[in-house]
């Protein structure tokens, strides 16, 4: 089943000879519209902990409400972290220039020497990770499949639909945000890399999240579109098995990927999320 789902979800979006209108956007530091620091202070109630949605490697994410009643997400960059400025520039650049229904949209930025934040569209259903591991909700098979197709569609655009190849470099459940209609939007482009074409590679010291990182990332930090495809495969397996790649059961030679490979095709029912079988 997982093999069929994988083929359907990614290949449904992948084209042999994609024909997309080429964009001519500059990759210089973007000039997004600005929202002042004071406006964000008011929107988030002084970045109150009650509005904190999560924390990542490069900063904290808050829910906010602008004076016109619009809900927003404010990603505040921790400028004390090494690479934070580069992270901010990369994410703002990608989100300003890349446009697709399955990518999170940037609304504005707030930037000065002491404070940098991205203002993003608010996703009321949070992210795939919270839905997978929630005790209050359960995603059915078709919902999971649709989310995987949405993520694959976003990747296909990043790799083949833009004037330059964009490698996300950190695909994982918490970066698949869900809107009110449960449509998935890929987010968090702080580690994203721009390549010349789909066959290009580059080296980087910025690595993806453990468990979702392609093996070649750890062997010299080589970044390519294949790394995103590997991360997508791990994400897809996790979505239908409800097993994290860093689960305690995966130690030594055993990994999530190997666990699934050894179960297919005879013992598929033993690895599928029990919630799917019950429903």
C-alpha positions in Angstrom: 0.0 0.0 0.0 2.8 2.4 0.9 4.5 1.8 -2.4 1.3 2.6 -4.3 0.7 5.7 -2.2 4.2 6.9 -2.7 4.0 6.5 -6.5 0.6 8.2 -6.6 1.4 11.1 -4.4 4.8 12.1 -6.0 4.5 10.9 -9.6 1.1 12.4 -10.0 2.8 15.8 -9.8 6.1 14.9 -11.5 6.2 15.5 -15.3 8.8 14.2 -17.7 9.0 17.5 -19.6 7.5 20.2 -17.4 6.3 23.4 -19.1 6.0 26.2 -16.7 6.1 29.9 -17.4 9.6 31.0 -16.4 9.7 33.8 -13.8 12.2 36.6 -14.0 12.2 37.6 -10.3 15.6 38.8 -9.0 17.2 36.7 -6.2 18.5 39.8 -4.5 17.5 40.5 -0.9 13.7 41.1 -1.3 11.9 44.3 -0.5 8.7 43.0 1.0 6.1 45.5 2.4 7.0 46.3 6.0 5.0 46.0 9.2 6.5 47.8 12.2 7.8 46.1 15.3 5.3 48.0 17.3 2.4 46.7 15.2 3.6 43.1 15.9 4.0 43.8 19.6 0.4 44.8 19.7 -0.8 42.0 17.4 0.9 39.3 19.6 0.1 41.0 23.0 3.8 41.7 23.5 4.8 38.3 22.2 2.8 36.7 25.1 3.6 33.1 25.8 -0.2 32.3 25.4 0.3 33.2 21.7 3.4 31.0 21.2 2.8 28.4 18.5 6.2 26.8 18.6 9.9 27.2 18.6 12.5 26.2 16.0 16.3 26.3 15.5 16.2 30.0 14.4 13.4 31.5 16.4 9.9 31.5 17.8 6.5 31.5 16.1 3.5 33.4 17.5 -0.1 33.8 16.5 -1.2 37.4 16.2 -4.2 39.6 15.2 -3.7 42.8 13.4 -5.8 45.9 14.1 -8.1 45.1 11.2 -8.9 41.7 12.7 -6.7 39.6 10.4 -5.0 36.6 12.0 -1.4 36.2 11.2 1.7 34.1 12.2 4.8 36.0 13.3 8.1 34.2 13.0 10.6 36.0 15.1 14.2 35.3 14.2 16.6 34.7 17.1 19.5 36.9 15.9 21.8 35.4 18.5 21.9 32.1 16.7 24.6 31.6 14.1 23.2 31.7 10.6 20.1 33.6 11.7 20.5 36.5 9.3 21.1 34.1 6.4 18.1 32.1 7.4 15.9 35.3 7.4 17.2 36.4 4.0 16.7 32.9 2.5 13.2 32.5 3.8 12.0 36.0 2.8 13.6 35.6 -0.6 11.9 32.3 -1.4 8.5 33.2 0.0 8.4 36.6 -1.8 9.3 35.2 -5.2 7.8 31.6 -5.2 4.0 31.4 -5.5 2.0 28.2 -5.4 -1.2 27.2 -3.7 0.7 24.6 -1.5 3.3 27.0 -0.2 2.7 29.2 2.8 2.3 32.8 1.8 4.3 35.7 3.2 2.3 38.8 4.1 5.0 41.2 5.2 8.3 41.5 7.1 9.5 43.6 9.9 13.2 44.2 9.8 15.7 46.4 11.6 19.2 46.0 13.1 17.8 44.5 16.3 14.6 42.7 15.2 13.7 40.6 12.2 10.4 38.8 11.7 8.4 37.2 9.0 4.6 37.8 8.9 2.9 34.8 7.4 -0.6 33.6 6.7 -2.3 31.9 9.6 -3.2 28.2 9.3 -6.0 27.4 11.7 -5.4 23.6 11.6 -1.8 24.0 12.5 0.4 21.2 11.0 0.5 17.6 10.1 2.6 16.6 13.1 -0.1 17.7 15.5 -2.8 15.9 13.7 -0.8 12.7 13.4 -0.1 12.5 17.1 -3.2 14.1 18.5 -5.4 12.1 20.9 -8.4 14.2 19.9 -8.3 13.9 16.1 -7.6 11.2 13.5 -6.8 11.7 9.9 -8.5 9.2 7.6 -6.8 7.5 4.7 -8.0 10.0 2.0 -7.1 13.0 4.2 -3.5 11.7 4.5 -3.3 10.9 0.9 -4.5 14.4 -0.1 -2.0 16.0 2.3 0.8 14.0 0.7 -0.3 15.0 -2.8 -0.4 18.6 -1.7 3.2 18.4 -0.4 4.3 16.6 -3.5 2.8 19.3 -5.6 4.7 22.0 -3.7 8.0 20.1 -4.1 7.3 19.6 -7.8 6.9 23.4 -8.2 10.0 24.1 -6.1 12.1 21.7 -8.1 10.7 22.2 -11.7 8.3 25.1 -11.8 10.4 28.0 -11.0 13.1 29.9 -12.8 15.7 28.4 -10.5 15.6 25.1 -8.5 14.6 25.6 -4.9 15.6 22.8 -2.5 13.7 23.0 0.8 16.2 21.0 2.9 14.0 20.5 5.9 10.8 18.7 5.0 9.0 17.2 8.0 5.5 16.9 9.4 5.7 20.2 11.4 6.5 22.1 8.2 3.4 20.9 6.4 0.8 23.4 7.6 -2.9 22.8 7.3 -5.5 25.5 6.4 -9.2 25.6 7.3 -9.9 23.1 4.4 -7.1 20.8 5.4 -5.1 21.8 2.4 -1.4 21.4 3.1 1.1 24.3 2.7 4.8 23.7 2.9 6.5 26.2 5.2 9.9 27.1 6.8 12.4 27.9 4.1 15.1 29.1 6.4 17.4 26.3 5.2 16.3 26.4 1.6 19.0 26.5 -1.2 18.8 27.8 -4.7 20.4 25.8 -7.4 21.0 26.4 -11.1 19.1 23.4 -12.4 17.6 20.1 -11.2 20.9 18.3 -11.6 22.9 20.8 -9.6 24.4 20.2 -6.2 26.0 22.3 -3.6 27.7 21.8 -0.2 26.4 23.3 3.0 27.0 23.2 6.7 23.3 23.7 7.4 21.8 20.3 7.8 18.2 19.1 7.8 16.4 17.6 10.8 17.7 14.3 12.1 15.6 11.4 10.8 14.4 13.2 7.7 17.9 14.1 6.4 19.1 12.3 3.3 22.3 10.3 3.8 24.3 12.4 1.5 23.7 15.5 3.7 25.7 13.9 6.4 28.5 12.9 4.0 29.9 16.3 3.1 26.7 18.3 3.3 25.7 17.8 -0.4 22.4 19.4 -1.2 20.3 18.4 -4.2 16.7 17.9 -5.1 17.2 14.2 -4.3 17.5 15.1 -0.7 14.0 16.6 -0.7 12.7 13.5 -2.4 14.3 11.3 0.4 12.7 13.5 3.1 9.4 13.3 1.3 9.6 9.5 1.4 10.3 9.5 5.1 7.4 11.9 5.6 5.1 9.7 3.6 6.0 6.6 5.5 5.5 8.4 8.8 2.1 9.7 7.7 0.7 6.2 7.1 2.5 4.4 9.9 2.4 7.1 12.6 6.0 6.2 13.5 8.6 8.9 13.8 12.0 8.2 12.2 13.6 8.9 15.6 11.3 6.5 17.5 13.1 4.5 20.2 12.4 1.3 18.3 14.7 2.4 15.5 18.2 1.8 16.9 21.4 0.3 15.6 20.8 -1.0 12.1 17.1 -0.7 12.3 15.5 2.4 10.7 12.0 3.5 9.7 12.9 2.8 6.1 14.3 -0.6 6.8 11.4 -1.5 9.1 8.9 -0.8 6.3 11.0 -2.5 3.6 11.2 -5.7 5.7 7.4 -5.7 6.2 6.5 -5.3 2.6 4.5 -6.8 1.0 3.4 -9.6 3.3 3.1 -7.8 6.6 1.8 -4.4 5.5 -1.1 -4.5 7.9 1.4 -4.8 10.8 3.0 -1.4 10.0 0.0 0.7 9.0 -1.3 3.1 11.7 -3.8 1.2 13.7 -6.2 4.2 13.6 -6.6 3.6 9.8 -7.5 0.0 10.4 -10.1 0.9 13.0 -11.7 3.5 10.7 
